[in-house]
């Protein structure tokens, strides 16, 4: 059975009770927002920026994989968006997922939402490459 890094990342977010104090579990999705999203409340989109790629090799054998995710937090209140993103960053750090360069920090007047989008790299442990 193929393992799923996206599911691992999603579970880290939805299993953190502090994050769930600020954003409802149903407002956390992968790839794109749902038509059911209440955009008057904060929501989180986890977007893989490509398929897993090789992170380590030895003797022509792939030993580890890496995926880059962009995590978008959107909402009508800037401080809430920032707080949620900081909590996600802390939850990821506990799981050895680190932030990398890139992302977005904007207010979009047409949607009346603040967006804080950060990129994170996930690298599997050695000998864990079936993603």
N, C-alpha and C positions, 0 to 999 in steps of 0.2 A: 504494500500500500504506500502511495506517495505521501510524504509529509508535507505540511502546509505552513510556511513561515507567516503568511498573512494571518492565519488563525492564531498563531502564537502571539503576534503583535496585538491583534484584536483582544485576545483574552487578557493580556497584561493591562489593557485600558479598562475593560469592563469588570475586571475583578478587583479594581482599586476603589475602595469605598469612598475615599476622599474625592476622587474624580467624579464619582456618581452623586456626590453632594451638589455638584455644579451643572452636570449634564446628565439627562436621562439615558438609560441604556438603549432605548429605542431611537435615540438621536445620534447613535454612533454606527456608522456604516463604512463599507469598503467601496472604492471606485467612484461612486457618485451619490449625491443626495437622493433621498427617496421622495416620491410625491406626497408621502404621508408626513414628512417633516414639518414641524411647527417652526417656521423661520423666525417667529417672535422670541424663540428660546435659543440658547447656544446648541450647536451641533458639531460633530466631528466626522471628517471624511479621511479614511486611510487609503492612500493611493500608491500602489507600487509603481515605481518609475521605470520598470523593466523586469524581465525575468531574472531568476537567480543566475549569477555568473560565478566562475571559479575564483576562489580566493587563495587557495594553496594547492600545490602539486608536489608530488614526490614520485620518482620512478614512473612517470607518465600516468599516474593515478591521481584523480581529483580527491583531495583530502578535506576540503572545506568549501563552503559557498557563501556568497554575499548578495544581499538585496538592499536596494535603497528605497525607502518609503518616504513619501511626503504626507505629513499629517496636517490637515487643515482644520483649524478651529474657527468657526464663524458664529457671530452673534451680534445683537444690537447694543450690548454694553461692553465697551473696550476693556475695562478692568476685569470683567468676567472672562473674556476671551484670553487675556494675558494669563490670568490665574490658572485656567484650565490647561493651557499650553505648558505652563511651568510644572504643573502636577504631572502631566504626561511625561515631560522630560525627566522628572525625578523618578517616576515609575520605570521608565526605560533604563535609566542609569543603574538602577538596582539589578537589572537583567542584562547588563553589559551591552546595551544598545546606546550608541552615542550619536549626538547631533553632528551634522556636517554642514558645510557652507551651502548657501542657497535657501530659497524660500520667498516669503512675501509678508509684508506688514503694511496693510492698506485699509482705508475706509472706502467703501463703494456707495456713493450717494444714491445711485439708481436702485439698489437693494436695501439701503439703509443698514448695512452690516459691516462690522469690522472683520477682517480676515488676518489671522496669524498662521502662516503656513511654514512649517519647518521640515527640514529633511534629516532623516536618521538612517544610519547604516546598521544592518543586522548581519553579523557574520556567525556562521555555525561553528561549533566546536570541531576540532580535528576528528576525522573519521566519521563525520556526520554530514553526508552530502546527498542524501536521497530526496531532494526537494524539486 
